Amino acid sequence: MATVTYVRTIKYVAEILGEDPELLQAIVSNDDNLTYGSIISVYNGEDESISALTDDGMEELEQMLSYARRSTQEWNDFLDSFVDDEELIARIKAKSPRLRCNPPLCGQN
């Protein structure tokens, strides 16, 4: 395993992926959702910390979200399984699920 020399905050990962930062934070708040070592806690005070992801963690999260967006039903099931905040789930479900579209299914070449 390569040595980790930098990480990206959840807020920055959300910007890069075009995702809601609260959604990403909810997913990574359970460190069982990504491979061990992909989520890093950065402490910046006695009781203050922020979550950050390694490159592998960001890639894993991106693939997880892409897989979940194969259909509206899968997206809703994913949200119900990975997010504990009912208000956040309702807010995210109210938005378009940004379903992943494979070229053969979209009519694209």
Secondary structure by P-SEA (a helix, b strand, c coil): cccccccccaaaaaaaacccaaaaaaaaccccccccccbbbbbccccbbbbbbcaaaaaaaaaaaaaaaccaaaaaaaaacccccaaaaaaaaaccccccccccccccc
